Amino acid sequence: MTSPWSVQIDGQRTLTARAIVIAAGARPLIRPIPGIETTRVLTSDTLWELRELPQRLVVLGGGPIGCELAQAFARFGSRVTQVEMLPRLLAREDPDVSEMVRSRFEGEGIEVLTGHRAARCEGPNVLVCEHAGREKRVEFDALLCAVGRIPNTSGFGLEALGIALTAARTVETNEYLQTLYPNIYACGDVAGPYQFTHTASHQAWFAAVNALFGGLRRFRVDYSVIPWATFTDPEIARVGLNETDAKAQNIPYETTLYGMDELDRAIADDAAYGMVKVLTVPGKDRILGATIVAEHAGELIVEFISAMKHGIGLNKILGTIHIYPTLAEASKYAAGAWKKAHAPQRVLRGLERYHAWMRG
């Protein structure tokens, strides 16, 4: 950008506009590990260039991308070692969810090294990790770095225009996705705070509408109900708060669990593994958040997304007919588990006396 109203292309052609939307995305972050320049480093952008399956693959990172790709390559036939410096995989999820994933991974032959910090590379095929004061050498044929993505904010004139960046290196915007200049908007990974394709699309609508019609009416971006999923097997899908978030924010909650091993369709599909976990306001059916660990969890979470968006509680989910046998019944059974835990005991005792009287 050469001004708040103009963009220069290839140093030759200049385009002018009343509004500009920055949607530059993000790129994989490669951690500056000593010696890493001596080996070929794959990322989620470049691993598609592989034409032969690596016999030994090291995956750096235990987040969603690292977990998805570690399991995929293990199922292709690679011997996979996953290295994560935090104490558990998928640190944004609850500990019981992380443990389910770790257990599945180890059952499939993936070596999971949590609490291990990548210290250095020795030559093109050895990674040295540190754990509890000791070193562990891991040999590999390919190294995949999946430790996050960094917004693309350099190289197109933001600095010259004085457009500020946040601590996370995203473009600083207001609630309408406007930057320092009201006619310049930003959306997607480059704007944050989420790095999901569906949130980028969500923001793109607001940026485009505000850019086109902001002189008449502006729309605030709605981040009230943001879902996401990790496409491992089993899938992990979440919307709203989980227990980790609620504890960190000191938000009171109740937890309701329903195990997928009790669901007929999951049993029939040989997919009776995982759970539905719902957080509610104490004593009420209002949903604060839901986490599903199950086959097709990304599809199943939509009922809770819609419920939270439109203020529907567990009582109404319980009162909705769900087709039998389907995986979607898990949501209704979770609502039923909540209802059972909150059954009106005084009313039940009164009904017990009534039926005892009716029996004579």
Buried (B, 14 or more C-beta within 10 A) or exposed (E): BBBBBEBBEEEEEEEEEEBBBBBBEBBBBBEEBEBBEEBEBBBBEEBEEEEEEBEBBBBBBBBBBBBBBBBBBBEEEBBBBBBBBBEBBBBBBBEBBBBBBBEBBEEEEBBBBBBBBBBBBBEEBBBBBBBEEEEBEBEBBBBBBBBBBBBBBEEBBBEEBEBEBBEEBBBBBEEBBBBBBBBBBBBBBBBBEBBBEEBBEBBBEBBBBBBEEBEEEBBEBEEEBBBBBBBBBBBBBBBBBBBBBBEEEEEEBBBBEBBBEEBEBBEEEEBBBBBBBBBBBEEEBBBBBBBBBBBBBBBBBBBBBEBBEEEBBBBEBBEBEBEEBBBBBBBBBBBBBBBEEBEEEEEEEEEEEEEEEEEE
